[in-house]
Amino acid sequence: MPTYLKLPLAKQGYFFTLVTIVFFSFSAPLSAQISGRIMAEDGEPVAFANVLLLRAADTSFVAGSNSAEDGTFHLPSPGNGDYFLQASRLGFLAADGTVFTLNLEQNKWEEPDLLLR
């Protein structure tokens, strides 16, 4: 007889609830993301730059992150809408990316390299 059937009825309920939660957490699709790379004019990656995701209509803040040592960054996708990215770091001028549109069919957006001057 399987071990879980030997448990009292109340504990069996907890066991099946736990199994269900674990199953659905691993079977859920990965969330969409926005990614890119921050580069300097000389072609070197810019580490630890601030990266902001802004709404195109009113430039309101949606999400933010920092670039890694290799200049790459990842942001969660906020859903449908028009957005743009802004990158900045001390010693550089801020750079704005182009406006792009996200929709539910896209699971990611790859921004071309943003150059800081």
C-alpha positions, 0 to 999 in steps of 0.5 A: 500500500502506498505510504500516502494512503496510510496517512490519516484523512486530514493529512492526505488532504494536505498532501494532495494540496501540496502536490497540486500546488507544486504541479501547477507552479512548474507547469505554468508558462514562464512570464514574458520579459524585456531584455537588452544590453547597455553599451558605451560608445567605445563598445564596452558594456556598461555595468550597473546602469539604471534601466527604466521601463516607461509608458510611452503615452505619459512617461510614467514609471512602469518597472526598473532594473540595473544592468549586470557586469556584462551590460545585460538587463532583464525586466518583467513584461508589464502587459499590453501597451506602448513603452520605451526604455531609458538607461543612465549611469553616473558619468554618462548622458541618459539614453532613450530607446525607441518606442515599442508595442507589447501585446499578449502574443509576444512573450519577450522583447529584445531591445537593441543595444542602448548606447550611453555617451 
